[in-house]
């Protein structure tokens, strides 16, 4: 038997004097912790050796209860916390890729004892912050390791710690403690538990806390993974979350959705039902963006509308999962009518919706860009997406006088970068294989061609051929002279 195994088997706490925690015991535990880094020693540990750790942890639980009294000796409390942290480290290491040890420690009551200790540590006022933090961190790491790949351990942790202990740990003022808690939460979540997150107010508190931390603690990757790999899979949960959130929380959620779509994966975790729900949210709240024409407006709700539009543009960019949005009732009509409103608003006074030929528009607060920059261009992009190979939507745009509206937005506009390109793209989709729409555009030629100086600056011109208007590159001799 190796010296490390002898050290494991010799671990004990004086039965007659259970408060006798020694520096020698701490040193022995440190040897055990190091030993369990070796895969062979982990797999050969056995029930008796792990039982020593479990028994010690139970004794430590009792000790922590004693030291919770503020009048207790500070030095003894400090040593107790250090030994607790080291015992957790040893158990944590013993579980690495070792299902057998996970099962042994679970059967010995290790999970319940550990959860109980964590609850006591959260209430503890003795000891330095660092020793308390170490004990909490190591205890949570142990729970994370014992849960990996072990459904019974996950169930035990979930049944005895969710939501109350998770909430308390997520509120703890130590970023590492919070990060490790998120790791355990991510490990324990599955499809069924995720679906049930929206069923109780206390459960929803955990959900909203995770969303808040995505914004306030950006260095913790686990929060984003919880949202993208678990929350996004449940349409019902997303709907309940969105309904319960304030505008700032909604913005965080929508930014995460947009980032997920931006990864370009065809097998998106986001269900169609979620896309349809977001389409409805856009329809119901889209006029809030009109407030951005006033410099004094509170733009949180408007920013949510802008992000919803960006999401819908991404979802309808030839992603087969979401193309049913083309048939969502009134989505196209809402988009065309909103384009009319912002276009008229831009013409009625000088604001961010007005056409401009400069690139210096800033918010009064001094931000480098106004949140509504590009909004008209994205409305036109969405219209083009919804009309792609969809005759009914093509017809609807014509009936809503949307073709002339889009043609009126073909000029270069510094408030809407690439709006002329998106307009050409949308017109192409609106006209494709649609004779009525093509006739409508062809009929415009009898009114003459509008001023095409902007097109000429870009190196193009409009010509008539066989009764149709065509866009073609300028010949060298036709190009405008340099100024």
VENZICOR-V727446 format. One record per residue. N is the residue number from 1. RES is the residue in one letter. PSI is psi in whole degrees, 0 to 359 (NA if undefined). BURIAL is + if it has 24 or more other ideal C-beta (glycine too) atoms within 12 Angstrom, else -. Layout:
# VENZICOR-V727446
n:N res:RES psi:PSI burial:BURIAL
n:N res:RES psi:PSI burial:BURIAL
This chain:
# VENZICOR-V727446
n:1 res:X psi:136 burial:-
n:2 res:X psi:162 burial:-
n:3 res:X psi:328 burial:-
n:4 res:X psi:318 burial:+
n:5 res:X psi:324 burial:+
n:6 res:X psi:321 burial:-
n:7 res:X psi:318 burial:+
n:8 res:X psi:312 burial:+
n:9 res:X psi:342 burial:+
n:10 res:X psi:356 burial:-
n:11 res:X psi:133 burial:+
n:12 res:X psi:160 burial:+
n:13 res:X psi:137 burial:+
n:14 res:X psi:117 burial:-
n:15 res:X psi:323 burial:-
n:16 res:X psi:337 burial:-
n:17 res:X psi:74 burial:-
n:18 res:X psi:346 burial:-
n:19 res:X psi:3 burial:+
n:20 res:X psi:88 burial:-
n:21 res:X psi:124 burial:+
n:22 res:X psi:161 burial:-
n:23 res:X psi:328 burial:-
n:24 res:X psi:321 burial:-
n:25 res:X psi:318 burial:+
n:26 res:X psi:317 burial:+
n:27 res:X psi:320 burial:-
n:28 res:X psi:318 burial:+
n:29 res:X psi:322 burial:+
n:30 res:X psi:324 burial:+
n:31 res:X psi:318 burial:+
n:32 res:X psi:316 burial:+
n:33 res:X psi:314 burial:+
n:34 res:X psi:321 burial:-
n:35 res:X psi:322 burial:+
n:36 res:X psi:359 burial:+
n:37 res:X psi:341 burial:-
n:38 res:X psi:124 burial:-
n:39 res:X psi:318 burial:-
n:40 res:X psi:318 burial:-
n:41 res:X psi:323 burial:+
n:42 res:X psi:312 burial:+
n:43 res:X psi:341 burial:-
n:44 res:X psi:7 burial:+
n:45 res:X psi:309 burial:+
n:46 res:X psi:170 burial:-
n:47 res:X psi:317 burial:-
n:48 res:X psi:314 burial:-
n:49 res:X psi:314 burial:+
n:50 res:X psi:330 burial:+
n:51 res:X psi:326 burial:+
n:52 res:X psi:317 burial:+
n:53 res:X psi:318 burial:+
n:54 res:X psi:319 burial:+
n:55 res:X psi:319 burial:+
n:56 res:X psi:319 burial:+
n:57 res:X psi:322 burial:+
n:58 res:X psi:318 burial:+
n:59 res:X psi:320 burial:+
n:60 res:X psi:326 burial:+
n:61 res:X psi:317 burial:+
n:62 res:X psi:320 burial:-
n:63 res:X psi:318 burial:+
n:64 res:X psi:324 burial:+
n:65 res:X psi:320 burial:+
n:66 res:X psi:317 burial:-
n:67 res:X psi:357 burial:+
n:68 res:X psi:345 burial:+
n:69 res:X psi:125 burial:-
n:70 res:X psi:339 burial:-
n:71 res:X psi:356 burial:-
n:72 res:X psi:159 burial:-
n:73 res:X psi:126 burial:-
n:74 res:X psi:320 burial:-
n:75 res:X psi:320 burial:-
n:76 res:X psi:320 burial:+
n:77 res:X psi:320 burial:+
n:78 res:X psi:314 burial:+
n:79 res:X psi:321 burial:+
n:80 res:X psi:317 burial:+
n:81 res:X psi:320 burial:+
n:82 res:X psi:317 burial:+
n:83 res:X psi:322 burial:+
n:84 res:X psi:313 burial:+
n:85 res:X psi:317 burial:+
n:86 res:X psi:324 burial:+
n:87 res:X psi:318 burial:+
n:88 res:X psi:320 burial:+
n:89 res:X psi:316 burial:+
n:90 res:X psi:316 burial:+
n:91 res:X psi:321 burial:+
n:92 res:X psi:311 burial:+
n:93 res:X psi:327 burial:+
n:94 res:X psi:340 burial:+
n:95 res:X psi:353 burial:+
n:96 res:X psi:116 burial:+
n:97 res:X psi:40 burial:-
n:98 res:X psi:81 burial:+
n:99 res:X psi:327 burial:-
n:100 res:X psi:313 burial:-
n:101 res:X psi:325 burial:+
n:102 res:X psi:313 burial:+
n:103 res:X psi:318 burial:-
n:104 res:X psi:311 burial:+
n:105 res:X psi:325 burial:+
n:106 res:X psi:313 burial:+
n:107 res:X psi:333 burial:-
n:108 res:X psi:5 burial:+
n:109 res:X psi:18 burial:-
n:110 res:X psi:326 burial:+
n:111 res:X psi:312 burial:+
n:112 res:X psi:318 burial:+
n:113 res:X psi:317 burial:+
n:114 res:X psi:317 burial:+
n:115 res:X psi:321 burial:+
n:116 res:X psi:320 burial:+
n:117 res:X psi:318 burial:+
n:118 res:X psi:319 burial:+
n:119 res:X psi:319 burial:+
n:120 res:X psi:321 burial:+
n:121 res:X psi:324 burial:+
n:122 res:X psi:336 burial:+
n:123 res:X psi:356 burial:-
n:124 res:X psi:137 burial:+
n:125 res:X psi:348 burial:-
n:126 res:X psi:159 burial:+
n:127 res:X psi:159 burial:+
n:128 res:X psi:161 burial:-
n:129 res:X psi:318 burial:-
n:130 res:X psi:318 burial:-
n:131 res:X psi:324 burial:+
n:132 res:X psi:315 burial:+
n:133 res:X psi:317 burial:+
n:134 res:X psi:316 burial:+
n:135 res:X psi:316 burial:+
n:136 res:X psi:312 burial:+
n:137 res:X psi:314 burial:+
n:138 res:X psi:323 burial:+
n:139 res:X psi:319 burial:+
n:140 res:X psi:320 burial:+
n:141 res:X psi:321 burial:+
n:142 res:X psi:315 burial:+
n:143 res:X psi:322 burial:+
n:144 res:X psi:317 burial:+
n:145 res:X psi:324 burial:+
n:146 res:X psi:339 burial:+
n:147 res:X psi:337 burial:+
n:148 res:X psi:119 burial:+
n:149 res:X psi:9 burial:-
n:150 res:X psi:103 burial:+
n:151 res:X psi:324 burial:-
n:152 res:X psi:319 burial:-
n:153 res:X psi:319 burial:+
n:154 res:X psi:316 burial:+
n:155 res:X psi:318 burial:-
n:156 res:X psi:314 burial:+
n:157 res:X psi:314 burial:+
n:158 res:X psi:314 burial:+
n:159 res:X psi:329 burial:-
n:160 res:X psi:351 burial:+
n:161 res:X psi:343 burial:+
n:162 res:X psi:134 burial:+
n:163 res:X psi:346 burial:+
n:164 res:X psi:311 burial:-
n:165 res:X psi:322 burial:+
n:166 res:X psi:316 burial:+
n:167 res:X psi:315 burial:+
n:168 res:X psi:319 burial:+
n:169 res:X psi:324 burial:+
n:170 res:X psi:337 burial:+
n:171 res:X psi:355 burial:-
n:172 res:X psi:139 burial:+
n:173 res:X psi:54 burial:-
n:174 res:X psi:116 burial:+
n:175 res:X psi:324 burial:-
n:176 res:X psi:320 burial:+
n:177 res:X psi:316 burial:+
n:178 res:X psi:316 burial:+
n:179 res:X psi:316 burial:+
n:180 res:X psi:326 burial:+
n:181 res:X psi:319 burial:+
n:182 res:X psi:324 burial:+
n:183 res:X psi:314 burial:+
n:184 res:X psi:318 burial:+
n:185 res:X psi:315 burial:+
n:186 res:X psi:320 burial:+
n:187 res:X psi:322 burial:+
n:188 res:X psi:335 burial:+
n:189 res:X psi:141 burial:+
n:190 res:X psi:185 burial:-
n:191 res:X psi:314 burial:-
n:192 res:X psi:315 burial:-
n:193 res:X psi:323 burial:+
n:194 res:X psi:316 burial:+
n:195 res:X psi:326 burial:-
n:196 res:X psi:357 burial:+
n:197 res:X psi:333 burial:+
n:198 res:X psi:8 burial:+
n:199 res:X psi:340 burial:-
n:200 res:X psi:144 burial:-
n:201 res:X psi:320 burial:-
n:202 res:X psi:324 burial:-
n:203 res:X psi:318 burial:+
n:204 res:X psi:332 burial:+
n:205 res:X psi:321 burial:+
n:206 res:X psi:315 burial:+
n:207 res:X psi:311 burial:+
n:208 res:X psi:329 burial:+
n:209 res:X psi:320 burial:+
n:210 res:X psi:316 burial:+
n:211 res:X psi:317 burial:+
n:212 res:X psi:318 burial:+
n:213 res:X psi:336 burial:+
n:214 res:X psi:329 burial:+
n:215 res:X psi:317 burial:+
n:216 res:X psi:336 burial:-
n:217 res:X psi:70 burial:+
n:218 res:X psi:344 burial:-
n:219 res:X psi:350 burial:-
n:220 res:X psi:105 burial:+
n:221 res:X psi:333 burial:-
n:222 res:X psi:328 burial:+
n:223 res:X psi:316 burial:+
n:224 res:X psi:321 burial:+
n:225 res:X psi:322 burial:+
n:226 res:X psi:315 burial:+
n:227 res:X psi:310 burial:+
n:228 res:X psi:328 burial:+
n:229 res:X psi:345 burial:+
n:230 res:X psi:301 burial:+
n:231 res:X psi:316 burial:+
n:232 res:X psi:339 burial:+
n:233 res:X psi:342 burial:+
n:234 res:X psi:108 burial:+
n:235 res:X psi:319 burial:+
n:236 res:X psi:318 burial:-
n:237 res:X psi:316 burial:+
n:238 res:X psi:318 burial:+
n:239 res:X psi:317 burial:+
n:240 res:X psi:321 burial:+
n:241 res:X psi:309 burial:+
n:242 res:X psi:321 burial:+
n:243 res:X psi:324 burial:-
n:244 res:X psi:347 burial:-
n:245 res:X psi:154 burial:+
n:246 res:X psi:177 burial:-
n:247 res:X psi:323 burial:-
n:248 res:X psi:318 burial:-
n:249 res:X psi:322 burial:+
n:250 res:X psi:320 burial:+
n:251 res:X psi:319 burial:+
n:252 res:X psi:314 burial:+
n:253 res:X psi:315 burial:+
n:254 res:X psi:323 burial:+
n:255 res:X psi:322 burial:+
n:256 res:X psi:320 burial:+
n:257 res:X psi:315 burial:+
n:258 res:X psi:320 burial:+
n:259 res:X psi:321 burial:-
n:260 res:X psi:317 burial:+
n:261 res:X psi:327 burial:+
n:262 res:X psi:344 burial:-
n:263 res:X psi:345 burial:-
n:264 res:X psi:15 burial:-
n:265 res:X psi:131 burial:-
n:266 res:X psi:326 burial:-
n:267 res:X psi:63 burial:-
n:268 res:X psi:143 burial:+
n:269 res:X psi:348 burial:+
n:270 res:X psi:122 burial:+
n:271 res:X psi:160 burial:+
n:272 res:X psi:322 burial:+
n:273 res:X psi:323 burial:-
n:274 res:X psi:318 burial:+
n:275 res:X psi:317 burial:+
n:276 res:X psi:322 burial:+
n:277 res:X psi:316 burial:+
n:278 res:X psi:325 burial:+
n:279 res:X psi:319 burial:+
n:280 res:X psi:321 burial:+
n:281 res:X psi:319 burial:+
n:282 res:X psi:315 burial:+
n:283 res:X psi:319 burial:+
n:284 res:X psi:334 burial:-
n:285 res:X psi:5 burial:+
n:286 res:X psi:331 burial:+
n:287 res:X psi:348 burial:-
n:288 res:X psi:336 burial:+
n:289 res:X psi:338 burial:+
n:290 res:X psi:337 burial:+
n:291 res:X psi:342 burial:+
n:292 res:X psi:351 burial:+
n:293 res:X psi:345 burial:+
n:294 res:X psi:126 burial:-
n:295 res:X psi:339 burial:-
n:296 res:X psi:1 burial:-
n:297 res:X psi:148 burial:-
n:298 res:X psi:120 burial:-
n:299 res:X psi:11 burial:+
n:300 res:X psi:312 burial:+
n:301 res:X psi:321 burial:+
n:302 res:X psi:321 burial:+
n:303 res:X psi:324 burial:+
n:304 res:X psi:320 burial:+
n:305 res:X psi:317 burial:+
n:306 res:X psi:317 burial:+
n:307 res:X psi:323 burial:+
n:308 res:X psi:317 burial:+
n:309 res:X psi:316 burial:+
n:310 res:X psi:319 burial:+
n:311 res:X psi:315 burial:+
n:312 res:X psi:324 burial:+
n:313 res:X psi:316 burial:+
n:314 res:X psi:318 burial:+
n:315 res:X psi:327 burial:+
n:316 res:X psi:10 burial:+
n:317 res:X psi:66 burial:+
n:318 res:X psi:34 burial:-
n:319 res:X psi:111 burial:+
n:320 res:X psi:329 burial:-
n:321 res:X psi:327 burial:+
n:322 res:X psi:4 burial:+
n:323 res:X psi:349 burial:+
n:324 res:X psi:346 burial:-
n:325 res:X psi:337 burial:+
n:326 res:X psi:333 burial:+
n:327 res:X psi:6 burial:-
n:328 res:X psi:125 burial:+
n:329 res:X psi:128 burial:-
n:330 res:X psi:1 burial:-
n:331 res:X psi:314 burial:+
n:332 res:X psi:315 burial:+
n:333 res:X psi:316 burial:+
n:334 res:X psi:319 burial:+
n:335 res:X psi:316 burial:+
n:336 res:X psi:317 burial:+
n:337 res:X psi:325 burial:+
n:338 res:X psi:322 burial:+
n:339 res:X psi:319 burial:+
n:340 res:X psi:315 burial:+
n:341 res:X psi:313 burial:+
n:342 res:X psi:329 burial:+
n:343 res:X psi:315 burial:+
n:344 res:X psi:323 burial:-
n:345 res:X psi:322 burial:+
n:346 res:X psi:331 burial:+
n:347 res:X psi:336 burial:-
n:348 res:X psi:332 burial:-
n:349 res:X psi:168 burial:-
n:350 res:X psi:116 burial:-
n:351 res:X psi:185 burial:+
n:352 res:X psi:342 burial:+
n:353 res:X psi:357 burial:+
n:354 res:X psi:149 burial:+
n:355 res:X psi:134 burial:+
n:356 res:X psi:157 burial:-
n:357 res:X psi:34 burial:-
n:358 res:X psi:166 burial:-
n:359 res:X psi:43 burial:-
n:360 res:X psi:11 burial:-
n:361 res:X psi:124 burial:+
n:362 res:X psi:158 burial:-
n:363 res:X psi:152 burial:-
n:364 res:X psi:329 burial:-
n:365 res:X psi:350 burial:-
n:366 res:X psi:7 burial:-
n:367 res:X psi:153 burial:-
n:368 res:X psi:336 burial:-
n:369 res:X psi:149 burial:-
n:370 res:X psi:140 burial:+
n:371 res:X psi:337 burial:+
n:372 res:X psi:0 burial:+
n:373 res:X psi:128 burial:+
n:374 res:X psi:358 burial:+
n:375 res:X psi:315 burial:+
n:376 res:X psi:319 burial:+
n:377 res:X psi:321 burial:+
n:378 res:X psi:328 burial:+
n:379 res:X psi:316 burial:+
n:380 res:X psi:322 burial:+
n:381 res:X psi:316 burial:+
n:382 res:X psi:319 burial:+
n:383 res:X psi:315 burial:+
n:384 res:X psi:318 burial:+
n:385 res:X psi:316 burial:+
n:386 res:X psi:339 burial:+
n:387 res:X psi:355 burial:+
n:388 res:X psi:117 burial:+
n:389 res:X psi:37 burial:-
n:390 res:X psi:95 burial:+
n:391 res:X psi:318 burial:-
n:392 res:X psi:318 burial:-
n:393 res:X psi:323 burial:+
n:394 res:X psi:315 burial:+
n:395 res:X psi:320 burial:-
n:396 res:X psi:321 burial:+
n:397 res:X psi:318 burial:+
n:398 res:X psi:315 burial:+
n:399 res:X psi:334 burial:-
n:400 res:X psi:9 burial:+
n:401 res:X psi:32 burial:-
n:402 res:X psi:336 burial:+
n:403 res:X psi:312 burial:+
n:404 res:X psi:324 burial:+
n:405 res:X psi:316 burial:+
n:406 res:X psi:321 burial:+
n:407 res:X psi:329 burial:+
n:408 res:X psi:355 burial:+
n:409 res:X psi:30 burial:+
n:410 res:X psi:358 burial:+
n:411 res:X psi:157 burial:+
n:412 res:X psi:134 burial:+
n:413 res:X psi:114 burial:+
n:414 res:X psi:342 burial:+
n:415 res:X psi:348 burial:+
n:416 res:X psi:79 burial:+
n:417 res:X psi:138 burial:-
n:418 res:X psi:20 burial:-
n:419 res:X psi:325 burial:+
n:420 res:X psi:324 burial:+
n:421 res:X psi:318 burial:+
n:422 res:X psi:327 burial:+
n:423 res:X psi:316 burial:+
n:424 res:X psi:317 burial:+
n:425 res:X psi:314 burial:+
n:426 res:X psi:317 burial:+
n:427 res:X psi:321 burial:+
n:428 res:X psi:315 burial:+
n:429 res:X psi:328 burial:+
n:430 res:X psi:327 burial:+
n:431 res:X psi:339 burial:+
n:432 res:X psi:122 burial:-
n:433 res:X psi:27 burial:-
n:434 res:X psi:99 burial:+
n:435 res:X psi:322 burial:-
n:436 res:X psi:316 burial:-
n:437 res:X psi:323 burial:+
n:438 res:X psi:321 burial:-
n:439 res:X psi:320 burial:-
n:440 res:X psi:315 burial:+
n:441 res:X psi:320 burial:+
n:442 res:X psi:326 burial:-
n:443 res:X psi:341 burial:-
n:444 res:X psi:340 burial:-
n:445 res:X psi:333 burial:-
n:446 res:X psi:346 burial:-
n:447 res:X psi:0 burial:-
n:448 res:X psi:164 burial:-
n:449 res:X psi:133 burial:-
n:450 res:X psi:167 burial:-
n:451 res:X psi:119 burial:-
n:452 res:X psi:25 burial:+
n:453 res:X psi:325 burial:-
n:454 res:X psi:317 burial:-
n:455 res:X psi:320 burial:+
n:456 res:X psi:323 burial:-
n:457 res:X psi:331 burial:-
n:458 res:X psi:354 burial:-
n:459 res:X psi:20 burial:-
n:460 res:X psi:163 burial:+
n:461 res:X psi:161 burial:+
n:462 res:X psi:130 burial:+
n:463 res:X psi:155 burial:-
n:464 res:X psi:132 burial:-
n:465 res:X psi:123 burial:-
n:466 res:X psi:40 burial:-
n:467 res:X psi:6 burial:-
n:468 res:X psi:157 burial:-
n:469 res:X psi:129 burial:+
n:470 res:X psi:149 burial:-
n:471 res:X psi:123 burial:+
n:472 res:X psi:157 burial:-
n:473 res:X psi:147 burial:-
n:474 res:X psi:143 burial:-
n:475 res:X psi:160 burial:-
n:476 res:X psi:320 burial:-
n:477 res:X psi:344 burial:-
n:478 res:X psi:349 burial:-
n:479 res:X psi:143 burial:-
n:480 res:X psi:144 burial:-
n:481 res:X psi:149 burial:-
n:482 res:X psi:145 burial:-
n:483 res:X psi:NA burial:-
